[in-house]
Amino acid sequence: MINQEKIIYKGQYKQYDSRGFQQIYNTGDVVIYDGNQYMALQNNVTSIPTKNRSQWRLVAQNIDGFHYSATLPITPTIGDRWVDTTNGRMYTYTEDKTGFHWVEF
């Protein structure tokens, strides 16, 4: 079992970093790849999420309403999720009697 404090949302999967080196993911890192969300099951994972199921776990499929940025999404819909890259916290867009809100997940 992976401790929630160690789950880190990395956004879109990248095989190589900005310097051209192979991107390494660690246990608990979560990425988006081909519209699905995957979590690394061990340290130093370099494989593509769909190529090695022993190193990655499919967490969620068809993530259209998933946002990963430092700013609020411009046109969210109820149920969308947003990871604030400035603090690593995830929020869900909801509606109640007082209006629409981003609530920490």
N, C-alpha and C positions, 0 to 999 in steps of 0.2 A: 504494500500500500504506500502511496506517495503522500507525504505531508503537504497539506494545502499551502503552507508557507513557502514551499519550494517550487510551487507552480509558477512559471514565468511565461507570459505571453510574448512570443517573439514575432508575431505577425506573419506575413507571407514567407513561406519556406524559400530559402536561398541555398543553392548548392555551393556557391562561392561568395566570399565576402568582398568588400570594395577593393581590397588589394589583390584579389585573384586567388587567394588561398581557400582551400576547401573549408566550408562553414562547419563548425562542430557544435552539436547540441548535447545538452546534459539532461540527466534524469529530471523530469518535471517540466521541461521546456515544451511549450505548446505552439504549434505552427498551423497555418492555413496552407493547404496544398490541393489544387484542383477542386476548389469549392468545399473541401472537407477539413475538419479540424483533427489534428493528430497530436499525441503526447509521446515524448521520448521516454522509453522505459529503462534506459541505462545511460551512463556517462559516455561521452566521446562518440556519439552517433554521427556518422557521416553519410548514411544511406538515405535514399529517397524514401519517403514514408510508405509509398505503395509497393516498394520493392522488397522490404524486409519487415515482415509483420512481427518478428521476434524483438525488434528494436523499437517499434512504434505501435501505439494503440490508437485505433480510430475512436475519437471522442464524440464527434458530431458530424452529421452529413448535411450537405446543401446549405452552407452558411451564407445566405444572401444578406441577412441583416446583421452581420458582424462587422464592427468598425474597430480599427486599431490606429489611433492617432493622438496627437497632443491637444487637439481641439474638438469641441462637440460636433457630431455629425450634423450636416445642414438640414436634411429632410428625413428624420427618423420616422419609423412607424412603430406602433405598439409591439413590444416583444423584442425589438432590436437590442443587441448587446454592443457595448462600447468599452474598450480597454483604453484608459487614459495612459498614454506612454510616459507622461511626466511623473506619475506615481505608481503605475502598475496595477491600479485598481480597476475592477470590472463593474459596469453598471448595466441595468436593464431599463428600457424606456417603458414607462407605465402611465396609466391614466386613473385618476380618482376624482372625487367630488370637487377638488380645488383646481384641477387641470392636469397637464401633462408634466411628467418629471423623470429625471434620470435617478434611479435608486441603486445604491451600491449593492452588488450581488453577493 
